[in-house]
Amino acid sequence: MRVVTEKEVYVMHRPSDGWNEPQLIQLIKQEKEPIKMAYFQDEISKIQSDKLYHEQVPKNLIQKLGIALKTIRLWD
């Protein structure tokens, strides 16, 4: 899987034991729940919650699942 941004390409390889969809779904719920609760309790703003959802949650999932991620810088 590849994600291309303005300055980088992120390449993610399938884990050797395959994609564990039930585990992935459970981890996503675990990662998102505290953010959702903080937002609904007015502890963080919509902008902050969106940033956490789209930046921190994927990073945490990649780490917890042991997924190899390669970053290729296109330019500075």
MODA-V504025 format. One record per pair of residues at least 12 apart in sequence whose ideal C-beta (glycine too) atoms are under 10 Angstrom apart, sorted by the first residue. I is the first residue (numbers start at 1). J is the second residue. D is the distance in Angstrom with one decimal. If there is no record, write none. Layout:
# MODA-V504025
I J D
I J D
This chain:
# MODA-V504025
1 13 8.1
1 14 8.0
1 67 9.5
1 69 9.7
2 70 9.6
2 72 9.3
3 58 9.3
3 69 9.7
3 71 9.9
4 72 9.4
4 74 8.4
5 71 9.9
5 74 8.4
6 74 7.8
6 75 9.2
7 72 9.9
7 73 6.7
7 74 5.4
7 75 6.3
7 76 7.3
8 71 5.7
8 72 6.4
8 73 5.7
8 74 6.2
8 75 9.4
9 70 8.5
9 71 7.5
9 72 4.4
9 73 8.4
9 74 6.6
10 58 9.5
10 62 9.5
10 69 6.1
10 70 7.3
10 71 5.7
10 72 7.8
11 68 8.6
11 69 7.2
11 70 4.4
11 71 7.9
11 72 6.9
12 58 9.7
12 62 7.3
12 67 5.8
12 68 7.2
12 69 5.3
12 70 7.9
13 67 7.3
13 68 4.9
13 69 8.2
13 70 7.8
14 67 8.3
14 68 9.1
15 65 6.8
15 66 6.5
15 67 5.9
15 68 7.9
16 66 9.4
16 68 9.5
17 66 9.5
19 65 8.9
19 67 9.3
20 65 7.6
23 64 9.1
23 65 7.3
24 61 7.2
24 64 9.6
24 65 6.9
24 67 9.9
27 57 9.2
27 60 8.0
27 61 5.7
27 64 5.8
27 65 7.0
28 53 10.0
28 57 7.2
28 58 9.6
28 60 9.7
28 61 6.8
30 57 9.8
30 60 9.2
30 61 9.7
30 64 9.0
31 52 9.0
31 53 8.7
31 56 7.9
31 57 4.6
31 58 9.0
31 59 9.7
31 60 5.4
31 61 6.5
31 64 8.4
32 49 9.4
32 52 8.8
32 53 6.6
32 57 6.2
34 52 9.0
35 48 8.6
35 49 5.3
35 50 9.3
35 51 9.7
35 52 4.9
35 53 6.2
35 56 8.1
35 57 7.4
36 49 7.5
36 52 9.9
36 53 8.9
38 52 8.5
39 52 9.0
39 53 9.6
